[in-house]
Amino acid sequence: MVSTTASVPDRDKVAYWNEAVNKALVPMEVVPRSDGPFDGRIATGHLAYLRVSTVEADAGRVSRTPALIARSSRALVAVGVQTSGTATFVQDGQRTEVGEGDLVVYDATRPDSFDYPQRFAAHVFQFPRHALSASDGVLRRTAGDAVGTEDGFGAVLLPFLTDMASSHAGGYPPAVADRLAGMAVDLFDALIAEQARRGGQDADAPGDPVQRVRDHIDRNLGDPDLSPERVALAHGMSVRYLHRLFEGEGGTVSQLIRRRRLEECGRELARRGRTAPTVSAAAQRWGFVSPAHFSRAFRAAHGVSPSEWRNLRTARDTAGSSAAAWAHGWSGPPTASAGSPSCCCCPVSGGPSATRRAATWWRP
């Protein structure tokens, strides 16, 4: 699909362009730098669940605000390849200068902005968040890093992405498209892991207690006894102070643990092939000890049972580029409501001993 402002009346070009990029990518706002006629072109195709777009446009600012994010049900990650021009990218307060030839990974579920000072061109690769094995903590730390392509892993990745974008992501049999998409996402996973390893020293440095708590939670999601009390003890702080740290984070620590567990379970259940886990195995791996509670929590978060979720996700990925395939994107579970079923990350009747007794339900 190709959209261009070439034949659009000058007075309608900006509105047309905003609508075109919103349909092709994600909801966003484009504000041109110039008052003159705006020129832009975007070509989009699919390789199974991987969406590939090539954008050429005049200078401007592209913003994705919380209100715009709320309009999209798709939880996506994107990788941009700056083929010409430069950009300033901002996400989570981190400012990155992106030069010609650079790669940049960003999380489309969080606010961001790109400022292009002159005409530019870029390839954009979008895929479901659940396709990545990287944790939210790792993705948060590496998103926004500009990766050079003159040497190292970037030099290996750039030709593959350039060829994939140049092919317009079309014309492949479904099995081949699915394999190519999987190869690309595996390479993106490797890129994120490499960036995380390079920044490991900074990630462990003191200075951001909220991030340290998030990372600790991600590392210990499989522990059924993970709780605000355990988290506070591990960081040498009181539970009260821990809750104060998260007052501006959009949810409590218990809700964060619950949400992250459900996200990881959903990600595992979306896997296909012989290595795909059973529902009970995925739940147990991520710290759920009660089958009834896990099923209720999962249905409350996503509106379907774990088994139905797995069937929908595998069917969606198999369908590839069909419109229905993109309509069920994982947007993350809502926060727990008062009186909802509890697990070890929420108030549990019976305490740790009840948790350990419940764990005996899970048998290989």
C-alpha positions in Angstrom: 0.0 0.0 0.0 1.4 3.4 -1.0 0.1 6.8 0.1 1.5 10.1 -1.2 0.6 13.7 -1.0 1.7 14.3 -4.6 -1.9 14.7 -6.0 -3.5 16.1 -2.9 -4.4 19.8 -2.8 -1.9 21.9 -0.9 -4.4 22.9 1.8 -5.2 19.3 2.5 -1.7 17.8 2.4 -1.0 17.9 6.2 -4.3 16.4 7.1 -4.0 13.7 4.5 -0.5 12.9 5.6 -1.5 12.6 9.3 -4.3 10.2 8.3 -2.0 8.1 6.1 0.8 7.6 8.7 -1.9 6.9 11.4 -3.2 4.0 9.2 0.1 2.7 8.1 1.9 2.9 11.4 0.3 3.9 14.7 -1.8 6.9 15.9 0.6 9.9 15.9 0.6 13.6 15.2 2.8 15.1 12.5 3.5 18.9 12.6 5.5 20.2 9.6 8.4 22.6 10.2 7.5 24.7 7.2 4.3 26.6 6.2 4.7 25.6 2.6 3.1 22.7 0.8 4.0 19.4 2.6 5.4 16.5 0.7 5.4 12.9 1.9 5.2 9.3 0.7 4.8 6.1 2.7 4.8 2.5 1.4 3.7 -0.3 3.7 3.7 -4.1 3.4 3.6 -7.2 5.6 5.7 -10.3 6.2 3.4 -12.3 8.3 3.2 -10.4 11.7 6.0 -8.0 10.7 4.9 -4.7 9.2 7.5 -3.0 7.0 7.1 0.7 6.0 9.3 3.1 4.1 8.7 6.8 4.8 10.0 9.8 2.9 8.8 13.2 4.1 9.6 16.9 4.6 11.0 18.2 7.9 8.6 18.0 10.9 7.9 16.8 14.3 6.2 13.4 14.9 4.7 12.9 18.4 3.0 9.9 20.1 1.2 11.1 23.2 -0.6 9.1 25.9 -4.0 10.1 24.4 -2.9 8.8 21.0 -1.5 5.6 22.5 -4.9 5.0 24.1 -6.5 4.9 20.7 -4.5 1.9 19.7 -5.1 -1.7 21.0 -1.8 -2.9 19.5 1.2 -3.4 21.8 4.0 -2.9 19.3 7.8 -2.5 19.2 9.4 -0.7 16.3 12.9 -0.6 14.8 13.7 2.4 12.6 16.5 2.6 10.1 17.4 6.2 9.2 18.3 6.0 5.5 18.7 9.8 4.9 18.6 12.9 7.0 18.8 13.0 10.8 16.4 12.9 13.7 16.3 13.7 17.4 14.4 11.0 19.3 13.0 11.4 22.8 11.4 8.6 25.0 11.3 8.3 28.8 13.2 11.5 29.1 16.2 10.1 27.1 17.2 12.2 24.1 19.1 10.5 21.2 20.6 12.0 18.1 19.9 9.6 15.2 22.3 10.0 12.2 22.1 8.7 8.7 22.5 4.9 8.7 21.7 4.5 12.4 19.2 2.0 13.8 16.9 2.9 16.8 14.6 0.6 18.8 11.5 2.1 20.4 8.5 1.0 22.4 5.3 2.1 20.7 3.3 1.6 23.9 5.1 4.6 25.6 5.1 8.3 24.6 7.9 9.4 22.2 8.7 12.0 19.6 10.9 12.3 16.5 12.1 15.7 15.4 13.3 15.8 11.8 15.1 19.1 11.0 15.2 18.5 7.2 13.7 16.1 4.7 14.4 12.5 5.6 13.8 8.9 4.7 13.5 5.9 7.0 12.5 2.2 7.1 10.2 1.3 10.0 9.7 -2.3 11.2 6.9 -3.0 13.6 6.0 -6.2 15.3 4.0 -7.4 18.4 5.7 -6.9 21.7 5.0 -10.5 22.7 7.3 -11.7 19.8 10.4 -10.4 21.7 11.9 -12.4 24.5 13.5 -9.3 26.1 12.0 -8.3 29.4 10.2 -4.9 29.9 13.2 -3.7 32.0 15.7 -4.6 29.3 13.6 -3.0 26.5 13.1 0.1 28.6 16.8 0.5 29.1 17.8 0.0 25.5 14.9 1.7 23.7 16.1 5.0 22.2 19.7 3.9 21.8 21.1 4.9 18.4 23.0 1.9 16.9 25.7 2.6 14.3 25.9 0.4 11.3 29.5 1.0 10.2 30.7 -2.0 12.2 29.6 -4.5 14.8 26.2 -6.0 14.9 24.6 -3.0 13.2 26.7 -3.6 10.1 25.5 -7.2 9.9 21.8 -6.2 10.4 21.6 -3.2 8.1 21.9 -5.0 4.7 19.3 -7.6 5.7 16.8 -4.9 6.8 17.5 -2.8 3.7 16.9 -5.8 1.4 13.7 -6.7 3.3 12.3 -3.2 3.0 13.3 -2.9 -0.7 11.3 -6.0 -1.5 8.2 -4.2 -0.2 7.6 -7.2 2.0 5.3 -8.8 -0.5 5.1 -11.7 -2.9 6.4 -14.4 -0.5 4.5 -17.6 0.2 3.0 -17.6 3.8 5.5 -20.1 5.1 8.5 -18.1 3.7 7.1 -14.8 5.0 6.6 -16.3 8.4 10.2 -17.5 8.5 11.6 -14.2 7.3 9.6 -12.3 10.0 10.9 -14.7 12.6 14.5 -14.2 11.4 14.0 -10.4 11.6 12.6 -10.5 15.1 15.3 -12.9 16.3 17.9 -10.4 15.0 16.1 -7.5 16.8 16.1 -9.6 20.0 19.8 -10.1 19.6 20.4 -6.4 19.0 18.5 -5.5 22.2 20.4 -8.1 24.2 23.7 -6.8 22.8 22.8 -3.2 23.7 21.7 -4.3 27.2 25.1 -6.1 27.7 27.0 -3.0 26.7 25.0 -0.8 29.0 25.0 -3.3 31.9 27.3 -1.3 34.1 25.2 1.8 33.9 22.0 -0.2 34.4 23.2 -1.5 37.8 24.5 1.9 38.9 22.6 3.7 41.7 20.4 6.6 41.0 17.1 5.3 39.8 15.5 3.2 42.6 12.2 2.7 40.6 14.1 1.2 37.7 16.1 -1.0 40.1 12.9 -2.3 41.6 11.4 -2.9 38.1 14.5 -4.9 37.2 14.4 -6.9 40.4 10.7 -7.7 39.7 11.5 -8.8 36.2 14.3 -11.1 37.4 12.1 -12.7 40.1 8.7 -13.0 38.4 8.8 -16.8 38.7 9.1 -16.7 42.5 5.6 -17.4 43.9 6.4 -15.5 47.0 7.4 -12.3 45.3 5.6 -9.5 47.0 6.0 -5.8 48.0 7.4 -7.0 51.3 10.1 -9.2 49.6 10.9 -6.4 47.1 11.4 -3.8 49.9 13.5 -6.2 51.9 15.8 -6.9 48.9 16.4 -3.2 48.5 16.9 -2.3 52.1 13.8 -0.1 52.3 10.5 -0.1 54.1 7.3 -1.2 52.4 5.9 2.3 53.0 8.8 3.9 51.2 8.5 1.4 48.3 4.9 2.4 47.8 5.8 6.1 47.9 8.4 5.5 45.1 5.6 4.1 42.9 3.0 6.8 43.6 3.6 8.4 40.2 4.1 5.2 38.3 0.5 4.5 37.4 -0.1 1.6 39.7 1.1 -0.2 42.9 4.0 -2.6 43.2 1.5 -5.5 43.5 -0.3 -4.5 40.4 3.0 -4.2 38.5 4.0 -7.8 39.6 0.6 -9.1 38.5 0.7 -7.2 35.2 4.2 -8.4 34.4 3.3 -12.0 35.2 0.3 -11.9 32.9 2.3 -10.3 30.1 4.9 -13.0 30.3 2.3 -15.7 30.4 0.6 -14.2 27.4 3.9 -14.0 25.5 4.7 -17.7 26.2 1.2 -18.8 25.2 1.5 -17.0 21.9 4.5 -19.1 20.9 4.0 -21.7 18.2 5.6 -25.0 17.5 6.7 -27.9 19.5 8.3 -25.8 22.2 5.0 -24.0 23.0 4.3 -24.6 26.7 1.0 -25.8 28.2 -1.2 -23.3 30.0 -0.3 -24.8 33.4 3.4 -24.7 32.6 3.4 -21.1 31.5 1.4 -20.1 34.6 3.7 -22.0 37.0 6.8 -20.6 35.4 5.7 -17.0 36.0 4.7 -17.4 39.6 1.0 -18.4 39.6 0.2 -21.2 42.0 -3.6 -21.4 41.7 -5.0 -22.6 38.4 -8.4 -21.1 39.1 -6.9 -17.7 40.0 -4.7 -17.7 37.0 -7.6 -18.4 34.6 -9.8 -15.7 36.3 -7.0 -13.1 36.3 -6.1 -13.8 32.6 -9.7 -13.6 31.5 -10.2 -10.3 33.4 -7.1 -8.9 31.8 -7.8 -9.9 28.2 -11.4 -11.0 28.0 -10.6 -14.6 27.0 -9.3 -17.7 28.7 -5.6 -18.6 28.4 -6.5 -21.4 25.9 -8.6 -19.1 23.8 -5.8 -16.5 23.9 -3.3 -19.0 22.6 -5.6 -20.1 19.8 -6.3 -16.5 18.8 -2.7 -15.4 18.9 -1.3 -18.4 16.9 -4.2 -18.0 14.4 -3.5 -14.3 14.1 0.2 -14.7 13.5 -0.5 -17.4 10.9 -3.0 -15.1 9.2 -0.1 -12.6 8.7 -1.1 -9.3 7.2 -4.9 -9.7 7.3 -6.7 -6.8 9.0 -8.2 -9.1 11.6 -4.8 -10.2 12.6 -3.9 -6.8 13.9 -7.1 -6.2 15.8 -6.3 -8.4 18.9 -2.9 -6.9 19.8 -1.9 -7.3 23.5 -2.3 -4.0 25.3 -1.5 -5.2 28.8 -3.9 -6.1 31.6 -5.8 -3.5 33.6 -4.8 -2.9 37.2 -6.3 -5.2 39.8 -9.5 -4.0 41.3 -10.5 -4.2 44.9 -11.9 -7.6 45.7 -10.5 -9.3 42.6 -8.9 -12.8 43.0 -5.6 -12.7 44.7 -2.2 -14.3 44.1 1.2 -14.0 45.7 1.5 -10.5 44.3 -1.8 -9.4 45.8 -3.2 -10.0 49.3 -3.4 -13.8 49.7 -5.7 -15.5 52.3 -3.7 -18.0 54.1 -0.3 -16.4 53.6 2.9 -18.1 52.3 1.9 -21.5 53.6 -1.2 -21.4 51.6 0.9 -20.4 48.6 3.2 -23.4 49.1 0.2 -25.8 49.5 -1.4 -24.5 46.3 1.9 -25.0 44.5 1.4 -28.8 44.9 -1.4 -28.6 42.3 1.2 -28.1 39.5 2.5 -31.5 38.5 4.6 -32.2 35.4 
